[in-house]
Amino acid sequence: MTEAATRLRHTPGAPAWASLMVDGLDVGKEFYQGLFGWEFRTGPQQLGPYVRAVAGGHEVAGLGKKADGRQVPVAWLPYLASTDADETAAAVRSYGGTVAVGPLDAETAGRMAIASDPLGAPFGVWRDAHYPGLGTAPLGMLGAPVWFELVTRETSPVVKFYQAVFGYEAKAVEAPGFDYLTLYTDGQPVAGIHGVGDALPRDRGPHWRTYFAVEDPDAVARHAAELGGRVVRGPDDSPYGRLATLADPEGAHFSVIRPVAMEG
């Protein structure tokens, strides 16, 4: 991984971590270990049992157990980098979002918050202290997050919120009938916003989707079903690589992709 790519992980607005809170931590660990070959290390425990997933010697994601009685969706959350989690949380509130958790210290690793944009899509905020998050993982490494995408009804009502809070530059993908914005920080693409109109699931609402890099999306999709998950969509070819959207045993959606850069 280049020094520039490492710095990008810590640039405000760049995805710094991906985390999933589940009801059954052992079941979740078994599923993702079987699917991606992850190993696990103990992580911060102040919000409950939590582990960090390891792929290729690098920590790439986190799994935690939801607090008993807490009624929140089981969903993968991106944590967006911040130089000051408290200031970012204040900005979230100022521009119409909400802060559900924190800001609080994750032991000595950093400072974090969990927030939602004005349309209700949750995301995390991460201020690194002594823990680099995704900063040590090579971009595109198998089993690691490779892209993050906000799925919402329309891009225009929500993009100004993210630009105000994180300073993104947004560029539209020019394609007829395709409502998609790519978000840039320091001139590099870091995430996307996809407006899907009436195709937005009513039972999920606006949400962020995490894409994990894999070598063979078709094989991973088949294996996910064998491990107790299911295939939501695909596998299909796209301009960005072959991909599939899956759900784990508790219903958390995520996508797997063989990026175009890996083809051939």
N, C-alpha and C positions, 0 to 999 in steps of 0.2 A: 504494500500500500504506500502511495506517495505521501510526502509530507503535506502537500496541498490537500489531498483527499482527507488526511487525518484532521487538518484544521477545519475543513468543511463540516465535519461531524459536529463541531463545537460552535459553528457560526449560528447566531440567533435565527431561529426558524427551521434550521436543518434537523431532520429526525435524528435523535440521539439514542433512542431506545424503543423497544416494543415490549408490551407487557400484557398478560392475560390473567384475570382473576376468575377462578373457577370454584364450583361447589366441592368437587372431588379432586383434590390435588394429586393423589396417587393415580387416579384414572387418567388425568391429564398428562402426567409425566409418562405413563406407559404408552399412551397414544402417540405423543410427539417424539418420544424416543424411538418407537417403532417406525414412525414415518420419516423422520429426518436423521435418525441416529444420534440424537442429542444425548449428552451426559449432563449431569446437574451438580451445581455447587450451591451451598447455602448462601442466601442473600439476606438483606435487612429484614428484621422480624417484627418491627414495631406495629405494623398493620396486620400481623398474622403470619403464619407460615409462608415462606417465599423462597424460591430457588431461582438460580440463574442457569440458563441453558447454554451448553458449550458445544460448538461445532468447530472441528479443525483446530482445537486448542484455544479458540476465541469465544468469549461470552457474547451471545448474539440476541438473547431475549430473556424474559422473565416469566415465571408462572407463580401465582400465589393463590392462597385459599381465601375466598370471600368471607367476610365477617358473618357470623350466624345471624339470620334475621334480616340481613341487608338485601333489599329488593332492587338489585341493579342487573342490567343485562350482562350475560357472559359474552364479552367481545374483546378482540384485540385492540389495544390502544397504542397509538404512537405517542412518544414523549418528544416534544419539540424543544430544542436547545434554547437556553436563555442565559444572559449574563447576570440576571437578577430575578429570581423566581417571584419575589414579592412585588417588584415593579411590574412584571409581566401579568401577575394575577390582578393587580390594580388596573392595568390596561384592559384586561379581559372584561372586568366589570364596567369600566368607563365606556366601552364600545358595545355594550349590550349583551355580553356573555355572562355566564355564571361560574362561580368557583365552588365545587362541591367538597373538595378535600384540600387542606393545607392553606397556604404554603407551610411545609414542615420539613424537618431534617430527616433524611433517610440514613440514620446512624451517622457515620462519618463519610458516606459515599457522596452525598450531595444534598441539594434541597429541591423539593418537588411540590407540585400541585396537580390536582385533577380538575379540569374545567370543561365547559361546554360552550360552543359558539351560539349565536343568537337563535339559530334554528334547531338547537338541541343536540348537535353532534359532539360527543365527548372526546377529549384528547388530554394528554398529559403535558406538563411543563417540567423541564429538567435543567437544573443548574449544577454542573459538575463541580465537585470539590476534590475528591481523591479517586473517583471512579470514572473511567473514560467511557463507559457505556459501549456503544457500537464503535467507538473511536479506534479500536485496535483491529477490528475485523476488516479484511480486504473487501473492497467493493465487489459485489457479485459472487461472493463466496457461497458455495453450496450449503443450504440449510440456514442461511442468514437472510434477514430482510433485505430486499433489493429495491423496493419502491413502496410509497405510501400514497393513498388516494382517498380524498373525501368524496363520498357518493351522496349527492343531494339532488333536490328537484331541479333547481336552476343554479348556475354558477354566479350570476350577477348579484343576487341579494346578499350573498355571504362573502364574496371575495374581498370586499372593502374591509370587513372585520379583520381578516387574517393579514391583510396588508398593513392596517393600522397597528395591530398588535406586534407583528413580527417583521414588518418592513419588506415584505416580498415584492418582487416585480412579477407581474402576471402577463403571460402571453397566450393568446388563443391558438388552439390547433385548428388550422384552416381545413375544414372538411364539411361538405354540405350536410346539414341536419345533425351535426355532431357538436354538442355543447361541452367543450373541454378546455380548461385552462391549465397550463403548466406554471408552477411557482418556482421562481429563481431566487437564490441568495448568493451574493458575490459572483453573479454571472453564471452560476451553475444550477441546473434543474435539480430540485430536491423533493418535489411532491406534485400532485395534481388535484384538480377539482373536476369531477365529472357530473354534469347535470343530466339526469336520466328521465326527467319529466314524470309521467304517470307510471313508469316502470319502477319507481322507488317503492320498495316493499312497505306496505302500510304497517306491518307489525314490527318493523325495525326503525323506520324513519331515517333521517340523515345520519351517516356513520362513516368512520374512517376504515379503510380496508388496507391490510398489510399483505404485501406480495413477498413470498420467499423464493429464492433461487433454487432450482432443482435441475438435474440433468435430463430427466424423462418425466414430463408431466403426466403422460398417459399411465405409466407404471405407478407413479405416486397416487394418482386418483384411484386406481384399482386397489392399491394397498390401503388407502384411507378407508374404503368401504369394508375391507377385511378386518380392519382394526376397530370397527364400530362407528366410524364416521360415515359421511355420505358425500356424493358428488352433487353440487348445486347447479353447476353449469360447465359445459365443455367436456373434455379438452377441445380447444379450438385454436386455429392459427390466428395471429394478429400481426400488425406491422411491427410490434415490439418483441415478438417471440411467441412460442406456443404456450398456452396457459389453460388453467382450470381453476374454478372456484369451488372450494370444499367447505364442509362443516365438520367440526370435531364432535365427539360423543355428547357434549353438552350444548351443541348448536352454534358455537362460535364460528363465524365465517372467516375465511382467509383464502388467498389465492396462491397458486404455485405457478412459476413461469420459468421457461428456458429462454433466457434473454437472447436476442438476436446476436449479440456479441459472442455467444457460445456456439453458434451454429457453425458447422463445418470443422 
